[in-house]
């Protein structure tokens, strides 16, 4: 029975290693400001997304995702529209390292903006507007440890607003390094459950 308990515990621990975790960080302006704000709803700003922290031994970064939020304040006409475009780039890590070269969303409304794709829904994920890096393996690890910048552009397309704002967040996903192929994790969990069932049958007899 003791051996079965050890097998059960080991199987469940190994199966749990397949789970991943995420870290969300704000991309701030020079001097630490957040979010980028634009008088009259028009302007350009550069936000710096911080590098990911070093991970404990045995863990690696598995994905880098850029999230974008946007809003305007005090619409001055009945119908207002502000377009917000975000383009990631920094050094060798250009927009070509992402699924798309840029992402955008339009914020519309009257005196106040209506809920939309880039409305902040926090805490995490912060909105529904995002894109992922196309990098993998060692290149992804170097990218995550180096950080990157984002160019934010706010443009009034209709009406008039007092101010607008764009906020960028970077998500770093990480997981333990495993020499067990992904399909095998289910087998491990299955073996653990089988051991548990066997233990239960023995205790009834």
Short mmCIF file of the C-alpha atoms (twelve columns), coordinates in Angstrom:
data_MODEL
# 
_entry.id   MODEL 
# 
loop_
_atom_site.group_PDB 
_atom_site.id 
_atom_site.type_symbol 
_atom_site.label_atom_id 
_atom_site.label_alt_id 
_atom_site.label_comp_id 
_atom_site.label_asym_id 
_atom_site.label_seq_id 
_atom_site.Cartn_x 
_atom_site.Cartn_y 
_atom_site.Cartn_z 
_atom_site.pdbx_PDB_model_num 
ATOM 1   C CA . UNK A 1   0.000   0.000  0.000   1 
ATOM 2   C CA . UNK A 2   2.833   2.420  0.809   1 
ATOM 3   C CA . UNK A 3   4.322   1.800  -2.615  1 
ATOM 4   C CA . UNK A 4   1.009   2.645  -4.265  1 
ATOM 5   C CA . UNK A 5   0.766   5.876  -2.301  1 
ATOM 6   C CA . UNK A 6   4.251   6.888  -3.444  1 
ATOM 7   C CA . UNK A 7   3.327   6.079  -7.048  1 
ATOM 8   C CA . UNK A 8   0.130   8.104  -6.760  1 
ATOM 9   C CA . UNK A 9   1.903   11.137 -5.321  1 
ATOM 10  C CA . UNK A 10  4.715   11.049 -7.882  1 
ATOM 11  C CA . UNK A 11  2.281   10.714 -10.766 1 
ATOM 12  C CA . UNK A 12  0.175   13.671 -9.703  1 
ATOM 13  C CA . UNK A 13  3.256   15.861 -9.159  1 
ATOM 14  C CA . UNK A 14  4.642   15.047 -12.597 1 
ATOM 15  C CA . UNK A 15  1.300   15.697 -14.245 1 
ATOM 16  C CA . UNK A 16  1.045   19.111 -12.560 1 
ATOM 17  C CA . UNK A 17  4.337   20.202 -14.120 1 
ATOM 18  C CA . UNK A 18  2.559   20.586 -17.455 1 
ATOM 19  C CA . UNK A 19  0.742   23.681 -16.177 1 
ATOM 20  C CA . UNK A 20  2.028   27.121 -17.171 1 
ATOM 21  C CA . UNK A 21  1.962   30.487 -15.439 1 
ATOM 22  C CA . UNK A 22  1.814   34.088 -16.657 1 
ATOM 23  C CA . UNK A 23  3.386   37.366 -15.591 1 
ATOM 24  C CA . UNK A 24  1.818   40.710 -16.616 1 
ATOM 25  C CA . UNK A 25  3.826   43.964 -16.640 1 
ATOM 26  C CA . UNK A 26  2.946   47.531 -17.613 1 
ATOM 27  C CA . UNK A 27  4.745   49.144 -20.556 1 
ATOM 28  C CA . UNK A 28  5.627   52.619 -19.255 1 
ATOM 29  C CA . UNK A 29  6.696   55.906 -20.833 1 
ATOM 30  C CA . UNK A 30  10.108  57.447 -20.231 1 
ATOM 31  C CA . UNK A 31  10.124  58.472 -16.592 1 
ATOM 32  C CA . UNK A 32  7.650   55.761 -15.637 1 
ATOM 33  C CA . UNK A 33  4.366   57.297 -16.777 1 
ATOM 34  C CA . UNK A 34  1.376   55.081 -17.535 1 
ATOM 35  C CA . UNK A 35  -0.744  55.158 -19.635 1 
ATOM 36  C CA . UNK A 36  0.197   57.357 -22.599 1 
ATOM 37  C CA . UNK A 37  -2.147  60.369 -22.739 1 
ATOM 38  C CA . UNK A 38  -2.864  62.619 -25.717 1 
ATOM 39  C CA . UNK A 39  -4.318  66.110 -25.500 1 
ATOM 40  C CA . UNK A 40  -7.145  66.543 -28.001 1 
ATOM 41  C CA . UNK A 41  -6.984  62.825 -28.772 1 
ATOM 42  C CA . UNK A 42  -4.080  63.136 -31.230 1 
ATOM 43  C CA . UNK A 43  -0.429  62.236 -30.730 1 
ATOM 44  C CA . UNK A 44  2.346   59.669 -30.662 1 
ATOM 45  C CA . UNK A 45  4.189   58.139 -27.726 1 
ATOM 46  C CA . UNK A 46  6.678   55.345 -27.113 1 
ATOM 47  C CA . UNK A 47  6.084   52.910 -24.266 1 
ATOM 48  C CA . UNK A 48  8.843   50.647 -22.978 1 
ATOM 49  C CA . UNK A 49  7.854   47.099 -22.089 1 
ATOM 50  C CA . UNK A 50  10.210  45.796 -19.383 1 
ATOM 51  C CA . UNK A 51  12.290  42.695 -19.789 1 
ATOM 52  C CA . UNK A 52  11.074  39.534 -18.158 1 
ATOM 53  C CA . UNK A 53  12.788  38.618 -14.862 1 
ATOM 54  C CA . UNK A 54  15.163  35.690 -14.643 1 
ATOM 55  C CA . UNK A 55  13.398  32.401 -13.997 1 
ATOM 56  C CA . UNK A 56  14.415  29.712 -11.506 1 
ATOM 57  C CA . UNK A 57  16.491  26.872 -12.875 1 
ATOM 58  C CA . UNK A 58  14.295  24.434 -14.752 1 
ATOM 59  C CA . UNK A 59  11.848  27.008 -16.170 1 
ATOM 60  C CA . UNK A 60  11.665  28.693 -19.594 1 
ATOM 61  C CA . UNK A 61  9.540   31.353 -21.231 1 
ATOM 62  C CA . UNK A 62  7.011   29.911 -23.655 1 
ATOM 63  C CA . UNK A 63  5.231   32.990 -25.069 1 
ATOM 64  C CA . UNK A 64  5.326   36.791 -25.200 1 
ATOM 65  C CA . UNK A 65  1.972   38.535 -25.702 1 
ATOM 66  C CA . UNK A 66  1.304   42.261 -26.114 1 
ATOM 67  C CA . UNK A 67  -2.031  43.543 -24.794 1 
ATOM 68  C CA . UNK A 68  -3.445  46.961 -25.662 1 
ATOM 69  C CA . UNK A 69  -6.081  49.121 -24.010 1 
ATOM 70  C CA . UNK A 70  -7.494  52.457 -25.115 1 
ATOM 71  C CA . UNK A 71  -10.071 55.057 -24.186 1 
ATOM 72  C CA . UNK A 72  -10.969 58.713 -24.618 1 
ATOM 73  C CA . UNK A 73  -12.180 61.201 -22.059 1 
ATOM 74  C CA . UNK A 74  -14.844 63.911 -22.363 1 
ATOM 75  C CA . UNK A 75  -16.247 63.613 -25.851 1 
ATOM 76  C CA . UNK A 76  -17.161 67.089 -27.038 1 
ATOM 77  C CA . UNK A 77  -19.691 66.099 -29.713 1 
ATOM 78  C CA . UNK A 78  -22.598 63.667 -29.967 1 
ATOM 79  C CA . UNK A 79  -20.577 61.124 -31.958 1 
ATOM 80  C CA . UNK A 80  -16.845 60.641 -31.517 1 
ATOM 81  C CA . UNK A 81  -14.308 58.126 -32.819 1 
ATOM 82  C CA . UNK A 82  -10.645 57.762 -31.931 1 
ATOM 83  C CA . UNK A 83  -8.385  55.268 -33.702 1 
ATOM 84  C CA . UNK A 84  -5.536  53.778 -31.679 1 
ATOM 85  C CA . UNK A 85  -2.633  51.966 -33.345 1 
ATOM 86  C CA . UNK A 86  0.185   50.128 -31.539 1 
ATOM 87  C CA . UNK A 87  3.361   48.940 -33.285 1 
ATOM 88  C CA . UNK A 88  5.939   46.907 -31.319 1 
ATOM 89  C CA . UNK A 89  9.613   47.388 -32.193 1 
ATOM 90  C CA . UNK A 90  12.999  47.706 -30.537 1 
ATOM 91  C CA . UNK A 91  16.466  47.089 -31.919 1 
ATOM 92  C CA . UNK A 92  16.624  43.711 -33.623 1 
ATOM 93  C CA . UNK A 93  13.206  42.822 -32.226 1 
ATOM 94  C CA . UNK A 94  11.098  44.507 -34.882 1 
ATOM 95  C CA . UNK A 95  7.463   44.211 -35.859 1 
ATOM 96  C CA . UNK A 96  8.435   41.239 -38.049 1 
ATOM 97  C CA . UNK A 97  8.802   39.197 -34.856 1 
ATOM 98  C CA . UNK A 98  5.068   39.467 -34.237 1 
ATOM 99  C CA . UNK A 99  2.010   37.889 -35.833 1 
ATOM 100 C CA . UNK A 100 1.090   41.288 -37.332 1 
ATOM 101 C CA . UNK A 101 3.166   44.434 -37.797 1 
ATOM 102 C CA . UNK A 102 0.667   46.464 -35.752 1 
ATOM 103 C CA . UNK A 103 -2.691  46.213 -34.043 1 
ATOM 104 C CA . UNK A 104 -5.419  48.802 -33.757 1 
ATOM 105 C CA . UNK A 105 -8.879  49.481 -32.436 1 
ATOM 106 C CA . UNK A 106 -11.420 52.278 -32.722 1 
ATOM 107 C CA . UNK A 107 -12.959 53.797 -29.628 1 
ATOM 108 C CA . UNK A 108 -16.397 55.312 -30.239 1 
ATOM 109 C CA . UNK A 109 -19.086 56.982 -28.142 1 
ATOM 110 C CA . UNK A 110 -20.653 60.263 -27.164 1 
ATOM 111 C CA . UNK A 111 -19.777 62.259 -24.069 1 
ATOM 112 C CA . UNK A 112 -17.962 59.160 -22.817 1 
ATOM 113 C CA . UNK A 113 -16.598 56.224 -24.775 1 
ATOM 114 C CA . UNK A 114 -18.585 53.023 -25.187 1 
ATOM 115 C CA . UNK A 115 -17.206 49.623 -24.236 1 
ATOM 116 C CA . UNK A 116 -15.191 48.079 -27.056 1 
ATOM 117 C CA . UNK A 117 -12.429 45.565 -27.828 1 
ATOM 118 C CA . UNK A 118 -9.680  47.686 -26.288 1 
ATOM 119 C CA . UNK A 119 -11.657 48.787 -23.234 1 
ATOM 120 C CA . UNK A 120 -9.752  47.919 -20.068 1 
ATOM 121 C CA . UNK A 121 -11.461 44.916 -18.494 1 
ATOM 122 C CA . UNK A 122 -8.688  44.058 -15.961 1 
ATOM 123 C CA . UNK A 123 -7.093  42.996 -14.021 1 
ATOM 124 C CA . UNK A 124 -5.782  40.296 -16.366 1 
ATOM 125 C CA . UNK A 125 -6.138  39.836 -19.220 1 
ATOM 126 C CA . UNK A 126 -6.588  43.613 -19.555 1 
ATOM 127 C CA . UNK A 127 -8.618  43.642 -22.807 1 
ATOM 128 C CA . UNK A 128 -9.441  41.544 -25.873 1 
ATOM 129 C CA . UNK A 129 -6.913  43.229 -28.188 1 
ATOM 130 C CA . UNK A 130 -3.596  41.448 -28.302 1 
ATOM 131 C CA . UNK A 131 -0.980  39.787 -30.481 1 
ATOM 132 C CA . UNK A 132 1.727   37.201 -29.858 1 
ATOM 133 C CA . UNK A 133 5.381   37.014 -30.763 1 
ATOM 134 C CA . UNK A 134 6.270   34.499 -33.468 1 
ATOM 135 C CA . UNK A 135 9.611   33.680 -31.847 1 
ATOM 136 C CA . UNK A 136 10.300  30.292 -30.278 1 
ATOM 137 C CA . UNK A 137 13.127  28.452 -28.532 1 
ATOM 138 C CA . UNK A 138 16.342  30.344 -27.661 1 
ATOM 139 C CA . UNK A 139 15.241  33.381 -29.707 1 
ATOM 140 C CA . UNK A 140 12.120  33.709 -27.566 1 
ATOM 141 C CA . UNK A 141 14.182  33.474 -24.367 1 
ATOM 142 C CA . UNK A 142 16.507  36.254 -25.583 1 
ATOM 143 C CA . UNK A 143 13.527  38.378 -26.619 1 
ATOM 144 C CA . UNK A 144 11.827  38.014 -23.243 1 
ATOM 145 C CA . UNK A 145 15.005  38.886 -21.356 1 
ATOM 146 C CA . UNK A 146 15.615  41.985 -23.488 1 
ATOM 147 C CA . UNK A 147 12.275  43.780 -23.434 1 
ATOM 148 C CA . UNK A 148 10.950  45.906 -26.284 1 
ATOM 149 C CA . UNK A 149 9.190   49.170 -27.062 1 
ATOM 150 C CA . UNK A 150 5.782   50.023 -28.522 1 
ATOM 151 C CA . UNK A 151 4.872   53.052 -30.631 1 
ATOM 152 C CA . UNK A 152 1.372   54.268 -29.749 1 
ATOM 153 C CA . UNK A 153 -0.552  56.538 -32.135 1 
ATOM 154 C CA . UNK A 154 -3.897  58.119 -31.258 1 
ATOM 155 C CA . UNK A 155 -5.913  59.824 -34.024 1 
ATOM 156 C CA . UNK A 156 -9.347  61.449 -33.849 1 
ATOM 157 C CA . UNK A 157 -11.336 60.112 -36.804 1 
ATOM 158 C CA . UNK A 158 -14.637 61.846 -36.040 1 
ATOM 159 C CA . UNK A 159 -15.933 64.411 -33.586 1 
ATOM 160 C CA . UNK A 160 -13.752 65.916 -30.888 1 
ATOM 161 C CA . UNK A 161 -12.435 64.749 -27.500 1 
ATOM 162 C CA . UNK A 162 -10.560 66.391 -24.643 1 
ATOM 163 C CA . UNK A 163 -7.988  63.628 -24.199 1 
ATOM 164 C CA . UNK A 164 -7.314  60.010 -25.117 1 
ATOM 165 C CA . UNK A 165 -5.138  57.332 -23.544 1 
ATOM 166 C CA . UNK A 166 -3.390  54.123 -24.611 1 
ATOM 167 C CA . UNK A 167 -2.078  51.534 -22.184 1 
ATOM 168 C CA . UNK A 168 0.151   48.595 -23.136 1 
ATOM 169 C CA . UNK A 169 0.759   45.448 -21.123 1 
ATOM 170 C CA . UNK A 170 3.200   42.631 -21.823 1 
ATOM 171 C CA . UNK A 171 2.431   39.068 -20.794 1 
ATOM 172 C CA . UNK A 172 5.272   36.596 -20.290 1 
ATOM 173 C CA . UNK A 173 4.168   32.969 -20.128 1 
ATOM 174 C CA . UNK A 174 6.531   30.472 -18.538 1 
ATOM 175 C CA . UNK A 175 6.546   26.783 -17.704 1 
ATOM 176 C CA . UNK A 176 8.907   24.163 -16.301 1 
ATOM 177 C CA . UNK A 177 11.249  22.425 -18.671 1 
ATOM 178 C CA . UNK A 178 10.108  18.825 -19.061 1 
ATOM 179 C CA . UNK A 179 11.775  15.912 -20.771 1 
ATOM 180 C CA . UNK A 180 8.394   14.168 -20.802 1 
ATOM 181 C CA . UNK A 181 6.586   14.679 -24.144 1 
ATOM 182 C CA . UNK A 182 3.291   16.540 -23.760 1 
ATOM 183 C CA . UNK A 183 1.076   13.527 -24.653 1 
ATOM 184 C CA . UNK A 184 2.821   11.531 -21.948 1 
ATOM 185 C CA . UNK A 185 1.535   13.849 -19.232 1 
ATOM 186 C CA . UNK A 186 -1.942  12.419 -19.672 1 
ATOM 187 C CA . UNK A 187 -0.502  8.931  -19.362 1 
ATOM 188 C CA . UNK A 188 1.221   9.918  -16.115 1 
ATOM 189 C CA . UNK A 189 -1.998  11.281 -14.679 1 
ATOM 190 C CA . UNK A 190 -3.803  8.145  -15.847 1 
ATOM 191 C CA . UNK A 191 -1.254  5.935  -14.131 1 
ATOM 192 C CA . UNK A 192 -1.689  7.925  -10.933 1 
ATOM 193 C CA . UNK A 193 -5.455  7.506  -11.048 1 
ATOM 194 C CA . UNK A 194 -5.054  3.783  -11.744 1 
ATOM 195 C CA . UNK A 195 -2.840  3.476  -8.703  1 
ATOM 196 C CA . UNK A 196 -5.437  5.321  -6.641  1 
ATOM 197 C CA . UNK A 197 -8.182  2.977  -7.870  1 
ATOM 198 C CA . UNK A 198 -6.057  -0.068 -7.075  1 
ATOM 199 C CA . UNK A 199 -5.398  1.285  -3.587  1 
ATOM 200 C CA . UNK A 200 -9.115  1.830  -3.037  1 
ATOM 201 C CA . UNK A 201 -9.963  -1.723 -4.095  1 
ATOM 202 C CA . UNK A 202 -7.329  -3.183 -1.772  1 
ATOM 203 C CA . UNK A 203 -8.640  -1.184 1.185   1 
ATOM 204 C CA . UNK A 204 -12.149 -2.534 0.584   1 
ATOM 205 C CA . UNK A 205 -10.936 -6.154 0.595   1 
# 
